[in-house]
Structures are given as structure tokens and as C-alpha cells.
């Protein structure tokens, strides 16, 4: 991976080792926070619970008081990050755009929130990439919980707009894969590539991705939604 990723890994390996934190939920949160950084650096297979314990400033036994296994710890990260992603609220907001047939607002909202999410939590983006490379079930679970619902919503919207003759006829799966794939790839390049190809702000980038997508989707002569 890139030098940028290696620098992130070096920072993770240098987590301060201090006294064991306060009891209860604080310990659990400290373990989770540290585990995310180390899993992002070395992957699931390359990280041991002993390393997590040392970096978190706790005993290894303490980890197993909160998580039955390293697998359970990994699963807990998924649950926490799925909640933080806020997909449920995203879908509520997207439904409002859908009711108004606000094509630009809907896809702009999706692009902006995806980019903002990975900007806030690049460690989890890295962890996801590792889990995919390792073939770990975390990658599949995250797709099922976060990516698939959003994909299906956007796909169904495209199908609806095609039936209303607002969008061109095309494979809706290909259309949404092109849209989401371009946004996701930009997030990966932005955080892990040595070259940032797009020299725009996050908001400008989301707007350009949306405009490019809708230019290809809208039927000629159709007016934009208001």
C-alpha cells in the first residue's frame, strides 16, 4: 500500500501505553478504538489480542472480559461503525428527495455523505479494504448492512425514473455501480494514494460526480426536477 497508509500504520503502532483506563464502558471503547487502528494497520490476521492489549494499556484478559474472541471484537467494530455511518437516517432523507423527484438533490446527498463518512473515519476505510483482501466476513457483513440497502434504494429510484421516462433506458445495476464506484474510488484515492487526482473540495467533487452521472441518465429535452 501507499506511503500514506504506512504512515498511518506507524502512528497506530505507536499508540501510547499507559495505565489501564477506568472500568466499564470506557475500557470497552478504548479497546475498540485501539483495535480499529491496529486492524487498519495490519489486518485481522496480522493483529493479535496481545498487541491490542498493549496498545490500549490493558491486560489481555481484560479484552476477553468484554469480547469472547478476536472475532467477536471484529464483529463489535462492525456494529459500532454501522451505527456511526447513519445509513438509517440517510435513507429517511433520501426518501424525501425521492418524493419530490429531486434527482440532483438525491444523488448529491448520497455522494456528499459517502465522502464525508470516509473522511471522518479513514481508519475504518482501511480496515474494510483489509477485510476484503483477507476474505473476512466483516467485508460481507458490512456490504449487507450498509452498502446493499443504499445500492437497492438508488437502483429502485433509477428504475422508477426510467418508467416515468425521465431517465434513459440502461441497466440500473450498471448505472448505480458506476455512480457509487466512482465516489468510493475517489475516497480510496484521496486517503491512500500518493496522488490526489481531483483538486476540488469535497462538496465540489460530490457535485461534479452527480452532474456527470445525471447528464448520462436524463432523457434529452427533459427539464430538471425542482
Secondary structure, 3 states (H helix, E strand, C coil): CCHHHHHHHHHHHCCCCCCCCCCCHHHHHHHHHHHHHHHHHHCCCCCCHHHHHHHHCCCHHHHHHHCCCHHHHHHHHHHHHHHHHCHHHHHHHHHHHHHHCCHHHHHHHHHHHHHHHHHHCHHHHHHHHHHHHHCCHHHHHHHHHHHHHHHHHHHHHHHHHHHCCCECCCCHHHHHHHHHHHHHHHHHHHHHCCCCCCCCCHHHHHHHHHHHHHHHHECCCCCCCC
